[in-house]
Amino acid sequence: MPQTQQPKSQSESETQPKPESQPLSQPAPTVARRIESKFPRGLIIRLVAYLFVGHLFAFFVYLLFVLGAENQ
């Protein structure tokens, strides 16, 4: 028995939304990618500050051990 095919009212390509052209106000993809890959300025400042303070604290603890070892 042959299978009956239902006629399609619209083809599949007509039902999918067509891509809109990009407005001119958006930057080129390479520029946008470069901007997104940079860290925010505040994050860089905090990172440097935490590294400096962390090393300063580690030096202080090291100094305490050195001075404590000399007093025995």
N, CA, C and O of each residue as an XYZ file, in Angstrom:
288
protein
N       0.828     -1.161      0.000
C       0.000      0.000      0.000
C       0.889      1.247      0.000
O       1.748      1.370      0.873
N       0.720      2.154     -0.923
C       1.586      3.343     -0.981
C       1.246      4.310      0.155
O       0.089      4.482      0.538
N       2.294      4.923      0.668
C       2.104      5.903      1.728
C       1.708      7.235      1.111
O       2.244      7.665      0.089
N       0.772      7.855      1.756
C       0.348      9.164      1.249
C       1.163     10.243      1.944
O       1.348     10.210      3.161
N       1.637     11.178      1.177
C       2.404     12.283      1.729
C       1.485     13.481      1.858
O       0.712     13.805      0.956
N       1.592     14.121      2.997
C       0.787     15.312      3.186
C       1.507     16.492      2.557
O       2.702     16.689      2.777
N       0.785     17.267      1.783
C       1.454     18.415      1.160
C       1.844     19.432      2.229
O       1.099     19.698      3.172
N       3.039     19.990      2.044
C       3.518     21.002      2.975
C       3.059     22.364      2.493
O       3.196     22.711      1.320
N       2.516     23.121      3.423
C       2.057     24.451      3.039
C       3.238     25.400      2.864
O       3.207     26.292      2.015
N       4.267     25.205      3.662
C       5.467     26.019      3.549
C       6.665     25.093      3.633
O       6.636     24.082      4.334
N       7.695     25.440      2.926
C       8.904     24.627      3.013
C       9.620     24.947      4.317
O       9.343     25.961      4.958
N      10.547     24.068      4.702
C      11.257     24.243      5.969
C      12.074     25.517      5.988
O      12.210     26.149      7.036
N      12.613     25.899      4.860
C      13.437     27.107      4.831
C      12.600     28.363      5.029
O      13.108     29.380      5.500
N      11.318     28.298      4.672
C      10.463     29.464      4.847
C      10.011     29.615      6.301
O       9.710     30.726      6.738
N       9.961     28.516      7.052
C       9.503     28.601      8.437
C      10.595     29.095      9.377
O      10.288     29.635     10.440
N      11.861     28.921      9.010
C      12.950     29.387      9.856
C      13.122     30.885      9.664
O      13.019     31.386      8.545
N      13.386     31.602     10.755
C      13.586     33.049     10.622
C      14.873     33.341      9.859
O      15.884     32.658     10.024
N      14.811     34.341      9.046
C      15.975     34.703      8.248
C      16.888     35.597      9.085
O      16.405     36.458      9.821
N      18.209     35.398      8.978
C      19.125     36.224      9.766
C      19.056     37.687      9.320
O      19.043     38.010      8.132
N      19.014     38.543     10.326
C      18.965     39.966     10.018
C      20.376     40.491      9.847
O      21.319     39.970     10.442
N      20.512     41.501      9.050
C      21.830     42.086      8.888
C      22.202     42.857     10.143
O      21.336     43.419     10.812
N      23.505     42.884     10.464
C      23.965     43.570     11.664
C      23.904     45.075     11.449
O      24.276     45.569     10.384
N      23.437     45.803     12.455
C      23.441     47.253     12.318
C      24.874     47.780     12.292
O      25.791     47.125     12.787
N      25.058     48.940     11.727
C      26.388     49.497     11.570
C      26.995     49.950     12.899
O      28.207     50.154     12.977
N      26.188     50.113     13.938
C      26.702     50.610     15.203
C      27.514     49.556     15.956
O      28.290     49.919     16.841
N      27.367     48.265     15.640
C      28.118     47.228     16.332
C      29.519     47.131     15.760
O      29.703     47.249     14.548
N      30.537     46.912     16.639
C      31.903     46.778     16.142
C      32.093     45.462     15.402
O      31.267     44.554     15.494
N      33.172     45.382     14.682
C      33.488     44.161     13.955
C      33.703     43.025     14.954
O      34.087     43.293     16.092
N      33.468     41.760     14.570
C      33.608     40.636     15.503
C      35.000     40.540     16.122
O      35.121     40.179     17.293
N      36.049     40.852     15.369
C      37.394     40.750     15.929
C      37.607     41.783     17.021
O      38.263     41.492     18.021
N      37.071     42.976     16.853
C      37.205     44.017     17.874
C      36.416     43.614     19.109
O      36.905     43.771     20.228
N      35.214     43.101     18.931
C      34.388     42.681     20.056
C      35.059     41.532     20.812
O      35.024     41.498     22.042
N      35.658     40.612     20.100
C      36.339     39.489     20.730
C      37.541     39.975     21.537
O      37.810     39.466     22.624
N      38.263     40.964     21.001
C      39.428     41.495     21.694
C      39.008     42.226     22.963
O      39.690     42.122     23.982
N      37.905     42.959     22.924
C      37.424     43.681     24.092
C      36.952     42.702     25.162
O      37.210     42.925     26.346
N      36.276     41.637     24.782
C      35.763     40.670     25.747
C      36.883     39.879     26.405
O      36.712     39.403     27.527
N      38.029     39.724     25.739
C      39.102     38.929     26.304
C      39.905     39.697     27.346
O      40.655     39.078     28.101
N      39.780     41.012     27.419
C      40.505     41.791     28.414
C      39.828     41.668     29.771
O      38.608     41.530     29.867
N      40.657     41.722     30.834
C      40.117     41.724     32.181
C      39.638     43.123     32.527
O      40.192     44.104     32.031
N      38.624     43.230     33.365
C      38.198     44.554     33.824
C      39.310     45.200     34.646
O      40.074     44.509     35.321
N      39.395     46.520     34.585
C      40.471     47.247     35.254
C      40.447     47.024     36.768
O      41.502     46.858     37.382
N      39.261     47.019     37.375
C      39.153     46.802     38.814
C      39.683     45.445     39.236
O      40.272     45.311     40.309
N      39.477     44.439     38.397
C      39.961     43.098     38.710
C      41.483     43.063     38.710
O      42.087     42.422     39.570
N      42.103     43.739     37.764
C      43.569     43.795     37.693
C      44.126     44.475     38.937
O      45.097     43.998     39.524
N      43.512     45.595     39.345
C      43.987     46.338     40.518
C      43.871     45.484     41.775
O      44.800     45.439     42.582
N      42.726     44.797     41.950
C      42.557     43.935     43.118
C      43.545     42.781     43.111
O      44.081     42.410     44.155
N      43.789     42.209     41.930
C      44.727     41.095     41.831
C      46.121     41.530     42.258
O      46.779     40.820     43.020
N      46.583     42.681     41.784
C      47.909     43.179     42.147
C      47.955     43.489     43.640
O      48.935     43.163     44.309
N      46.906     44.116     44.166
C      46.875     44.449     45.592
C      46.893     43.187     46.451
O      47.626     43.127     47.438
N      46.099     42.177     46.092
C      46.071     40.943     46.875
C      47.413     40.214     46.803
O      47.869     39.650     47.798
N      48.037     40.226     45.642
C      49.357     39.591     45.537
C      50.380     40.312     46.409
O      51.168     39.667     47.101
N      50.374     41.638     46.381
C      51.307     42.418     47.185
C      51.062     42.181     48.672
O      52.003     41.915     49.420
N      49.815     42.276     49.104
C      49.483     42.090     50.521
C      49.766     40.646     50.945
O      50.245     40.418     52.056
N      49.482     39.688     50.096
C      49.751     38.287     50.427
C      51.233     38.022     50.608
O      51.630     37.317     51.535
N      52.064     38.588     49.722
C      53.505     38.405     49.868
C      54.034     39.146     51.100
O      54.937     38.659     51.781
N      53.479     40.301     51.375
C      53.882     41.048     52.561
C      53.544     40.256     53.833
O      54.353     40.196     54.759
N      52.367     39.659     53.875
C      51.974     38.839     55.020
C      52.870     37.605     55.141
O      53.273     37.237     56.244
N      53.184     36.962     54.007
C      54.060     35.789     54.033
C      55.452     36.172     54.531
O      56.068     35.409     55.275
N      55.959     37.345     54.131
C      57.258     37.812     54.614
C      57.215     38.048     56.123
O      58.167     37.718     56.830
N      56.108     38.620     56.622
C      55.964     38.873     58.055
C      55.973     37.564     58.846
O      56.632     37.476     59.882
N      55.260     36.562     58.376
C      55.230     35.265     59.051
C      56.611     34.621     59.013
O      57.065     34.056     60.008
N      57.283     34.710     57.857
C      58.643     34.177     57.737
C      59.586     34.883     58.719
O      60.414     34.239     59.363
N      59.456     36.194     58.827
C      60.285     36.973     59.739
C      60.035     36.550     61.186
O      60.976     36.456     61.974
N      58.787     36.299     61.537
C      58.479     35.825     62.888
C      59.169     34.491     63.192
O      59.688     34.296     64.291
N      59.175     33.572     62.214
C      59.836     32.278     62.424
C      61.347     32.455     62.540
O      61.980     31.806     63.373
N      61.930     33.315     61.724
C      63.377     33.529     61.772
C      63.773     34.140     63.101
O      64.710     33.669     63.747
N      63.063     35.195     63.520
C      63.386     35.835     64.786
C      63.098     34.925     65.978
O      63.808     34.970     66.983
N      62.074     34.113     65.869
C      61.760     33.172     66.950
C      62.804     32.093     67.076
O      63.073     31.629     68.184
N      63.411     31.670     65.959
C      64.449     30.635     65.990
C      65.727     31.164     66.604
O      66.481     30.392     67.195
N      66.002     32.475     66.482
C      67.225     33.038     67.022
C      67.173     33.194     68.547
O      68.221     33.263     69.189
N      66.000     33.249     69.123
C      65.853     33.469     70.559
C      65.890     32.188     71.375
O      65.589     32.238     72.567
N      66.232     31.076     70.818
C      66.253     29.830     71.586
C      67.538     29.668     72.333
O      67.724     28.672     73.033
